[in-house]
Amino acid sequence: MINALNYEDSDLRWNAAKALEKIGNEATVSALINALNYEDSDLRWSAAQVLGNIGNEAAVSALINALIARTTS
């Protein structure tokens, strides 16, 4: 599933992000944090949403830290 985040098909990438939500372990959180840097804005949004939905402290903390690090204002 993690590798599917890099596939060309945007629907497949979105579905992979949603599948990773069900797993919710450290590796999937890391992959979703990396997906926040992808060019595809829909995938970035899905990754952020999935991280929030995973809801464990590590996922939410990683999401907040990644968003703060990427702000330009």
Secondary structure, 3 states (H helix, E strand, C coil): CCHHHHCCCHHHHHHHHHHHHHHCCHHHHHHHHHHCCCCCHHHHHHHHHHHHHHCCHHHHHHHHHHHHHCCCC
